[in-house]
Amino acid sequence: MQRLPSLFAALFALGACSTSSDGAERPRGAAPRPPNVIVILADDLGVGELGCYGQTKIKTPHLDTLAREGLRFTQYYAGAPLCAPSRCALLTGKHAGHAYIRDNEELMPEGQQPLRASEVTLAELLKSRGYATACVGKWGLGGPKSEGEPNAQGFDHFFGFLCQRRAHDHYPTYLWRDGARVVLSGNPGDAPGAQYAEDLFADDALAWITAQRERPFFLYFTPTIPHASLQAPAEDVAAYRGALADAPYDGKQGYIKVEEPHATYAAMVTRLDRDVGRLVAKIDELGLARDTLVLFASDNGPTYDRVGGADSDFFASTGGLRGRKGSVYEGGIRAPLIARWSGKIAPGRTTDEVAAAWDLMPTIVGLADARPRTSEATAPIALPLPLDLDGVDLSPLLLGELFGVKRHLYWELRSYGGQQAARFGDWKAVRREIDKGNTEIELYDLAHDPNETHDLANERPELVEHAKKLLESSRTDSELFPLGR
């Protein structure tokens, strides 16, 4: 992993004076702790659904503040246009051409294709460096008692949905906690009940952070909103009632019926925003702001129009980009990314550097390794970063140093007809309908055509030939997720 030599000196200087969990300033010369890391991954949140990315109808004050206090990425990409492969890319540092999970693969009675035990996850790497690790929310990489369960993939603690299908109900009859099924009383299933899953997730995450405040920790917080079904507490929906044009959703395009789909969807995004605010406030209250890197992102683009009552056109959820969830066009894979680390990441910055979900693993581990431990004698033996990562270390970019990494990005998806895409510089190549034997490549100039409206393949045959080589060389075959057969 290539890193700028000055990064180490910068990190040591920045950490020379920090605060303890009680807010007291540490003396100069005291060895700083490795940074705590909180990765918040929203579910089906479009890049245009936050105020700091141009949203005008939905209120997101806490995330807008987070962006003002840190760094906002304008060209960040999810790992895939669907849930499971996107999460696999984030946790393993591999894009879909090399990742083990490359698509959603449903298993019965509960769960998806499990991540295999031999895969090295971000949680395992940080746990080997002495971190406490937790995943709270939606998992989707292995059902009960599989090798893909979060407790078998480096997480000390898990609370939430193991199965993505079960996560479609925000008032579930049960959740999972560290391998045990937890029944939720007062929840009838597929209807409003006594216990809203998102509230339970936020409360659990806050309690866990508080309990781990004296040691480095990694929290992977994965709420299931605003993914359909559209469900939110009545008081949250009421806050938008009458403010948005609305009509009942009849349930004929999947999920449950919703009386006020626009108000409900907006309420879900605002509820997500509030929970992010609660987490950040807890970090600040514990005096850990200078010790904690907070990253907020989404797993893919917004859902298809009107499915479950969602209305991506009404909310301009992609910010005008072409495509939705399930598509390798920009609207399906472009996502928000906000980074805050008080005292380390300068506030109020925006970057148009291209980054992707598979970059987060080497970035986070690089930052953890650059911070000396308080006691080398008791430090655990740290697992090395795998050599087959596709991600690059973004920490110089976060810390305001020179970056300048030039590489291409790659996506593939077996479903939705079979798709591939690659971005190299400002150029984007897309190949669709691979299942039908299509070999034609579309070519777009994102610098001048970010919405991918004008295919330049016929005008730039030399770039099409280059793109063809990238699409071929960027992948290895997968028996589980074959492409085009």
C-alpha positions as CSV (number, residue, x, y, z in Angstrom):
1,M,0.0,0.0,0.0
2,Q,1.6,3.3,-1.1
3,R,1.4,6.1,1.3
4,L,2.9,9.6,1.3
5,P,5.8,9.8,3.8
6,S,4.6,13.1,5.2
7,L,1.3,11.5,6.3
8,F,2.9,9.9,9.4
9,A,4.5,13.1,10.5
10,A,1.2,14.9,10.0
11,L,-0.8,12.4,12.0
12,F,1.7,12.5,14.9
13,A,1.6,16.3,14.9
14,L,-2.2,16.4,14.8
15,G,-2.5,13.9,17.6
16,A,0.0,15.6,19.9
17,C,-2.7,17.2,21.9
18,S,-6.1,15.4,22.1
19,T,-8.8,14.8,24.5
20,S,-9.7,11.8,26.7
21,S,-13.2,10.4,27.0
22,D,-14.0,12.7,29.9
23,G,-13.1,15.8,27.8
24,A,-9.7,16.4,29.5
25,E,-6.8,17.4,27.2
26,R,-4.1,14.8,26.9
27,P,-0.5,16.1,27.7
28,R,1.9,16.7,24.8
29,G,4.0,13.7,24.2
30,A,1.4,11.2,25.3
31,A,1.0,8.4,22.7
32,P,-2.3,9.1,20.9
33,R,-4.8,6.2,20.5
34,P,-5.6,4.8,17.1
35,P,-8.7,6.6,15.8
36,N,-12.2,5.3,16.5
37,V,-14.1,4.7,13.3
38,I,-17.8,5.0,12.7
39,V,-19.0,4.0,9.2
40,I,-22.7,4.8,8.7
41,L,-24.2,3.1,5.6
42,A,-27.7,4.2,4.6
43,D,-30.0,1.9,2.6
44,D,-31.1,3.0,-0.9
45,L,-30.4,6.6,-0.1
46,G,-29.9,8.6,-3.4
47,V,-27.1,11.0,-3.8
48,G,-29.6,13.9,-4.2
49,E,-31.6,13.2,-1.1
50,L,-29.6,15.3,1.4
51,G,-29.7,19.1,1.7
52,C,-25.9,19.3,1.4
53,Y,-26.2,17.6,-2.0
54,G,-29.0,19.8,-3.3
55,Q,-32.2,18.3,-1.8
56,T,-34.9,20.9,-1.2
57,K,-38.0,18.9,0.0
58,I,-36.5,16.8,2.7
59,K,-34.9,18.2,5.9
60,T,-31.5,16.8,6.8
61,P,-30.0,19.3,9.2
62,H,-27.6,17.0,11.0
63,L,-26.0,15.6,7.9
64,D,-25.8,19.1,6.4
65,T,-23.9,20.1,9.6
66,L,-21.7,17.0,9.3
67,A,-20.8,18.1,5.8
68,R,-20.0,21.6,7.0
69,E,-17.7,20.2,9.7
70,G,-15.8,17.9,7.4
71,L,-15.2,16.8,3.8
72,R,-18.0,16.2,1.3
73,F,-17.2,14.0,-1.8
74,T,-19.0,14.8,-5.0
75,Q,-17.8,11.8,-7.0
76,Y,-18.0,8.9,-4.6
77,Y,-19.3,5.5,-5.8
78,A,-21.0,2.7,-4.0
79,G,-19.5,-0.8,-4.4
80,A,-22.5,-2.0,-6.5
81,P,-26.0,-1.0,-7.5
82,L,-27.5,-3.5,-5.1
83,C,-27.2,-4.1,-1.3
84,A,-25.2,-7.3,-0.7
85,P,-22.4,-6.8,-3.3
86,S,-22.1,-3.2,-2.3
87,R,-21.6,-4.2,1.4
88,C,-19.1,-6.9,0.4
89,A,-17.0,-4.4,-1.5
90,L,-16.9,-2.0,1.5
91,L,-16.0,-4.7,4.0
92,T,-13.4,-6.6,1.8
93,G,-11.8,-3.8,-0.2
94,K,-12.5,-5.5,-3.5
95,H,-14.7,-4.3,-6.4
96,A,-17.2,-6.6,-8.1
97,G,-14.7,-8.1,-10.5
98,H,-12.8,-9.8,-7.7
99,A,-15.3,-9.8,-4.8
100,Y,-16.8,-13.0,-3.5
101,I,-20.3,-11.6,-3.3
102,R,-21.2,-9.9,-6.7
103,D,-25.0,-9.8,-6.6
104,N,-28.0,-10.5,-4.3
105,E,-28.5,-14.2,-4.0
106,E,-31.5,-15.1,-1.8
107,L,-31.4,-18.2,0.4
108,M,-34.3,-19.8,2.3
109,P,-35.7,-19.6,4.8
110,E,-33.6,-16.6,5.9
111,G,-30.5,-14.9,4.5
112,Q,-28.4,-14.4,1.5
113,Q,-25.3,-16.1,0.0
114,P,-22.9,-16.0,3.0
115,L,-19.5,-14.3,2.8
116,R,-17.0,-17.2,3.0
117,A,-14.8,-17.6,6.1
118,S,-11.6,-17.1,4.1
119,E,-12.4,-13.5,3.2
120,V,-10.6,-10.9,5.3
121,T,-13.0,-8.2,6.4
122,L,-12.3,-4.7,7.7
123,A,-13.7,-5.8,11.1
124,E,-11.2,-8.6,11.3
125,L,-8.3,-6.3,10.4
126,L,-9.3,-3.8,13.1
127,K,-10.0,-6.4,15.7
128,S,-6.5,-7.7,15.2
129,R,-5.3,-4.2,16.0
130,G,-7.1,-4.2,19.3
131,Y,-10.3,-2.5,18.3
132,A,-13.7,-3.3,19.7
133,T,-16.0,-4.0,16.7
134,A,-19.7,-3.9,16.2
135,C,-22.3,-4.0,13.4
136,V,-25.7,-2.6,14.1
137,G,-28.5,-2.6,11.6
138,K,-28.7,-4.6,8.3
139,W,-26.2,-7.3,7.4
140,G,-27.1,-9.2,4.2
141,L,-23.9,-11.3,3.9
142,G,-25.0,-14.5,5.6
143,G,-28.0,-15.9,7.5
144,P,-28.3,-17.5,10.9
145,K,-25.5,-20.0,11.8
146,S,-23.7,-19.5,8.4
147,E,-20.0,-18.7,8.0
148,G,-21.0,-15.3,6.8
149,E,-22.6,-14.2,10.1
150,P,-21.2,-10.9,11.4
151,N,-19.9,-12.5,14.6
152,A,-17.9,-15.0,12.4
153,Q,-16.6,-12.1,10.3
154,G,-14.7,-10.1,12.9
155,F,-17.5,-8.3,14.7
156,D,-17.6,-8.7,18.5
157,H,-21.2,-7.5,18.6
158,F,-24.1,-7.6,16.2
159,F,-27.7,-6.4,16.6
160,G,-30.1,-6.2,13.7
161,F,-31.4,-8.0,10.6
162,L,-29.2,-10.8,9.2
163,C,-31.5,-11.1,6.2
164,Q,-32.2,-8.3,3.7
165,R,-35.7,-9.6,2.9
166,R,-36.7,-9.4,6.6
167,A,-35.4,-5.9,6.7
168,H,-38.2,-4.8,4.4
169,D,-40.4,-4.5,7.5
170,H,-39.4,-1.7,9.8
171,Y,-41.6,-3.1,12.6
172,P,-40.2,-6.7,12.6
173,T,-41.4,-9.5,14.8
174,Y,-37.8,-10.3,15.7
175,L,-34.2,-9.3,15.3
176,W,-30.8,-11.0,15.9
177,R,-28.4,-10.2,18.7
178,D,-25.0,-12.1,18.7
179,G,-26.5,-15.3,17.3
180,A,-29.6,-15.2,19.4
181,R,-33.1,-14.4,18.1
182,V,-34.7,-11.5,19.9
183,V,-38.6,-11.4,19.8
184,L,-40.0,-7.9,19.7
185,S,-43.3,-7.7,21.6
186,G,-46.0,-5.5,20.2
187,N,-45.0,-5.9,16.6
188,P,-47.6,-7.7,14.4
189,G,-45.4,-7.7,11.3
190,D,-45.9,-5.7,8.1
191,A,-47.8,-3.1,10.1
192,P,-47.0,-0.3,12.6
193,G,-46.2,-1.8,16.0
194,A,-44.7,-0.8,19.3
195,Q,-41.0,-1.1,18.3
196,Y,-39.5,0.7,15.3
197,A,-36.3,-1.1,14.3
198,E,-34.4,2.1,13.6
199,D,-35.0,3.4,17.1
200,L,-33.7,0.1,18.5
201,F,-30.6,0.3,16.3
202,A,-29.8,3.8,17.3
203,D,-30.2,3.1,21.0
204,D,-28.0,0.0,20.8
205,A,-25.3,1.8,18.9
206,L,-25.3,4.6,21.4
207,A,-25.1,2.2,24.3
208,W,-22.2,0.3,22.7
209,I,-20.2,3.4,21.9
210,T,-20.6,4.5,25.5
211,A,-19.4,1.1,26.8
212,Q,-16.3,1.1,24.5
213,R,-15.3,4.8,25.0
214,E,-12.0,3.9,26.8
215,R,-10.6,1.8,23.9
216,P,-10.4,2.2,20.1
217,F,-13.7,1.0,18.5
218,F,-15.1,0.4,15.0
219,L,-18.9,0.8,14.6
220,Y,-20.4,-0.3,11.3
221,F,-23.9,1.3,11.6
222,T,-26.2,0.1,8.9
223,P,-29.8,1.4,9.3
224,T,-32.5,0.1,6.9
225,I,-34.0,3.4,6.0
226,P,-35.1,4.8,3.6
227,H,-35.4,1.3,1.9
228,A,-39.0,0.2,1.4
229,S,-41.4,-0.7,2.9
230,L,-42.3,2.9,3.5
231,Q,-42.9,3.0,7.3
232,A,-42.2,5.7,9.8
233,P,-43.6,6.7,13.2
234,A,-46.8,8.8,13.0
235,E,-45.3,11.9,14.5
236,D,-42.5,11.9,11.9
237,V,-45.0,11.6,9.0
238,A,-47.1,14.3,10.5
239,A,-44.2,16.8,10.3
240,Y,-44.5,16.6,6.4
241,R,-48.2,16.3,6.1
242,G,-49.6,18.9,3.8
243,A,-46.1,20.1,2.8
244,L,-45.7,17.7,-0.1
245,A,-48.1,16.7,-2.9
246,D,-49.3,13.2,-2.0
247,A,-51.6,10.4,-3.0
248,P,-52.1,6.9,-1.5
249,Y,-49.9,4.1,-2.8
250,D,-52.0,0.9,-3.4
251,G,-49.3,-1.7,-2.9
252,K,-49.6,-3.0,-6.5
253,Q,-45.9,-2.4,-7.2
254,G,-44.6,-4.3,-4.2
255,Y,-44.4,-3.9,-0.4
256,I,-47.3,-2.5,1.7
257,K,-49.9,0.1,1.1
258,V,-49.1,3.6,2.2
259,E,-51.5,6.5,2.7
260,E,-49.0,9.3,2.4
261,P,-46.0,7.9,0.5
262,H,-44.2,11.2,-0.1
263,A,-44.6,12.3,3.5
264,T,-43.5,8.9,4.8
265,Y,-40.4,8.7,2.6
266,A,-39.3,12.2,3.6
267,A,-40.0,11.3,7.3
268,M,-37.7,8.2,6.9
269,V,-34.8,10.2,5.5
270,T,-35.2,12.8,8.3
271,R,-35.4,10.1,10.9
272,L,-32.1,8.7,9.5
273,D,-30.7,12.2,9.7
274,R,-31.8,12.5,13.4
275,D,-30.1,9.2,14.3
276,V,-26.8,10.3,12.7
277,G,-27.1,13.5,14.8
278,R,-27.6,11.4,17.9
279,L,-24.5,9.4,17.2
280,V,-22.3,12.5,16.5
281,A,-23.7,14.2,19.6
282,K,-22.7,11.2,21.7
283,I,-19.2,11.3,20.3
284,D,-19.0,14.9,21.2
285,E,-20.5,14.4,24.6
286,L,-17.9,11.7,25.4
287,G,-15.1,14.0,24.4
288,L,-14.1,11.7,21.5
289,A,-14.6,14.1,18.5
290,R,-10.8,14.5,18.0
291,D,-10.4,10.7,18.3
292,T,-13.2,9.6,15.9
293,L,-13.5,9.4,12.2
294,V,-17.1,9.5,11.1
295,L,-17.9,8.4,7.5
296,F,-21.5,8.6,6.1
297,A,-22.4,6.9,2.8
298,S,-25.1,4.9,1.0
299,D,-25.0,1.4,-0.3
300,N,-26.4,2.2,-3.8
301,G,-28.7,4.6,-5.7
302,P,-32.4,5.2,-4.9
303,T,-35.0,2.7,-5.6
304,Y,-37.0,2.3,-8.8
305,D,-39.8,4.9,-9.3
306,R,-43.1,4.0,-7.5
307,V,-41.9,0.7,-6.2
308,G,-43.2,0.5,-2.7
309,G,-44.5,4.0,-3.1
310,A,-41.1,5.5,-3.4
311,D,-40.9,8.4,-5.9
312,S,-37.3,9.1,-6.9
313,D,-38.5,11.6,-9.7
314,F,-40.5,13.7,-7.2
315,F,-37.5,14.0,-4.8
316,A,-34.9,14.3,-7.6
317,S,-33.2,11.5,-5.7
318,T,-30.3,11.0,-8.1
319,G,-29.6,14.7,-8.5
320,G,-30.5,14.3,-12.2
321,L,-28.2,11.3,-12.9
322,R,-29.4,8.5,-15.2
323,G,-30.4,5.2,-13.7
324,R,-31.6,3.9,-10.4
325,K,-30.8,1.0,-8.0
326,G,-29.9,-2.0,-10.1
327,S,-28.2,0.0,-12.8
328,V,-24.5,0.7,-13.4
329,Y,-25.4,4.1,-14.8
330,E,-24.4,6.9,-12.5
331,G,-27.8,7.1,-10.7
332,G,-27.5,3.5,-9.6
333,I,-23.9,3.7,-8.2
334,R,-23.2,7.4,-7.3
335,A,-23.6,7.9,-3.6
336,P,-22.9,10.5,-0.9
337,L,-19.8,10.3,1.2
338,I,-19.2,12.7,4.1
339,A,-16.1,12.5,6.4
340,R,-15.7,14.2,9.7
341,W,-12.7,14.0,12.1
342,S,-12.4,17.0,14.3
343,G,-9.0,18.6,14.3
344,K,-7.8,16.3,11.5
345,I,-10.1,16.8,8.6
346,A,-10.4,20.5,7.8
347,P,-14.1,21.7,7.9
348,G,-16.1,23.0,5.0
349,R,-14.2,21.2,2.3
350,T,-15.5,19.6,-0.9
351,T,-13.6,17.3,-3.2
352,D,-14.3,16.0,-6.7
353,E,-11.6,13.3,-6.5
354,V,-13.1,10.0,-7.6
355,A,-13.4,7.4,-4.8
356,A,-15.3,4.2,-4.2
357,A,-16.5,2.0,-1.4
358,W,-13.6,-0.5,-1.8
359,D,-11.2,2.4,-0.9
360,L,-12.6,2.6,2.7
361,M,-10.8,-0.6,4.0
362,P,-7.2,0.4,3.1
363,T,-8.0,4.0,4.2
364,I,-9.3,3.1,7.6
365,V,-6.6,0.5,8.3
366,G,-3.9,2.9,7.1
367,L,-5.1,5.5,9.6
368,A,-5.2,2.9,12.3
369,D,-1.7,1.7,11.6
370,A,-0.3,5.3,11.4
371,R,-1.3,5.9,15.0
372,P,1.0,4.4,17.7
373,R,-0.4,2.3,20.5
374,T,-0.1,3.2,24.1
375,S,1.6,-0.1,24.9
376,E,3.5,-2.0,22.2
377,A,4.1,-4.8,24.8
378,T,0.4,-5.6,25.0
379,A,-0.5,-4.8,21.4
380,P,-2.1,-7.7,19.5
381,I,-0.5,-9.1,16.3
382,A,-2.1,-7.2,13.5
383,L,-3.3,-9.0,10.4
384,P,-1.7,-7.5,7.3
385,L,-3.7,-5.9,4.6
386,P,-4.5,-8.5,1.9
387,L,-2.4,-8.1,-1.2
388,D,-5.4,-8.5,-3.6
389,L,-7.3,-5.3,-2.7
390,D,-8.7,-3.1,-5.4
391,G,-9.0,-0.1,-3.1
392,V,-6.5,2.7,-2.5
393,D,-5.7,4.7,0.7
394,L,-7.6,7.9,0.7
395,S,-6.2,9.2,4.0
396,P,-3.9,11.9,2.3
397,L,-7.0,13.2,0.6
398,L,-8.9,13.3,3.9
399,L,-6.1,15.1,5.6
400,G,-5.7,17.7,2.9
401,E,-2.5,16.4,1.5
402,L,-1.6,15.8,-2.2
403,F,-3.4,12.7,-3.5
404,G,-3.2,12.4,-7.3
405,V,-3.9,8.6,-7.5
406,K,-4.9,7.7,-11.1
407,R,-6.7,4.4,-11.6
408,H,-9.9,3.1,-13.1
409,L,-13.0,1.9,-11.3
410,Y,-15.0,-1.2,-12.2
411,W,-18.5,-2.6,-11.6
412,E,-20.4,-5.7,-12.8
413,L,-23.8,-7.2,-12.0
414,R,-25.1,-10.6,-13.1
415,S,-28.8,-9.5,-12.7
416,Y,-30.8,-6.9,-14.6
417,G,-29.7,-8.4,-17.9
418,G,-26.0,-8.6,-17.0
419,Q,-24.0,-5.4,-16.8
420,Q,-20.5,-4.0,-16.7
421,A,-19.1,-0.5,-16.3
422,A,-15.7,1.1,-15.9
423,R,-14.7,4.7,-15.2
424,F,-11.3,5.9,-16.4
425,G,-10.5,9.5,-16.0
426,D,-13.7,11.4,-17.0
427,W,-14.8,8.6,-19.3
428,K,-17.4,6.0,-18.4
429,A,-17.9,2.7,-20.4
430,V,-21.1,0.7,-20.0
431,R,-22.1,-2.6,-21.4
432,R,-25.6,-3.9,-20.8
433,E,-27.8,-6.9,-21.8
434,I,-24.8,-9.2,-21.6
435,D,-27.3,-12.1,-21.1
436,K,-28.5,-11.5,-24.6
437,G,-25.0,-11.7,-26.0
438,N,-24.6,-8.0,-26.4
439,T,-20.9,-6.9,-26.9
440,E,-21.5,-3.2,-27.7
441,I,-20.0,-0.7,-25.4
442,E,-21.5,2.7,-24.6
443,L,-19.1,5.6,-23.9
444,Y,-19.8,8.8,-22.0
445,D,-17.8,11.9,-21.2
446,L,-18.8,12.5,-17.6
447,A,-17.0,15.9,-17.5
448,H,-19.4,17.3,-20.1
449,D,-22.3,14.8,-19.9
450,P,-22.7,13.7,-16.2
451,N,-26.2,12.4,-16.9
452,E,-25.0,10.0,-19.6
453,T,-27.3,11.2,-22.4
454,H,-24.9,11.2,-25.4
455,D,-23.2,7.9,-26.3
456,L,-19.8,8.8,-27.9
457,A,-18.8,5.2,-28.8
458,N,-18.9,5.8,-32.6
459,E,-16.9,9.0,-32.3
460,R,-14.1,7.7,-30.1
461,P,-13.4,4.1,-31.2
462,E,-9.9,4.2,-29.6
463,L,-11.4,4.8,-26.2
464,V,-14.0,2.0,-26.8
465,E,-11.1,-0.4,-27.5
466,H,-9.4,0.7,-24.3
467,A,-12.6,0.3,-22.4
468,K,-13.1,-3.2,-23.8
469,K,-9.7,-4.2,-22.5
470,L,-10.5,-2.8,-19.0
471,L,-13.8,-4.6,-18.9
472,E,-12.0,-7.9,-19.7
473,S,-9.0,-7.5,-17.5
474,S,-10.7,-6.1,-14.4
475,R,-12.5,-9.4,-13.5
476,T,-12.0,-13.0,-12.7
477,D,-14.7,-15.6,-13.3
478,S,-17.1,-16.4,-10.5
479,E,-18.8,-19.7,-10.2
480,L,-21.4,-18.2,-7.9
481,F,-22.1,-15.2,-10.0
482,P,-21.3,-16.0,-13.6
483,L,-21.7,-13.1,-16.0
484,G,-23.5,-13.6,-19.3
485,R,-24.3,-17.3,-18.8
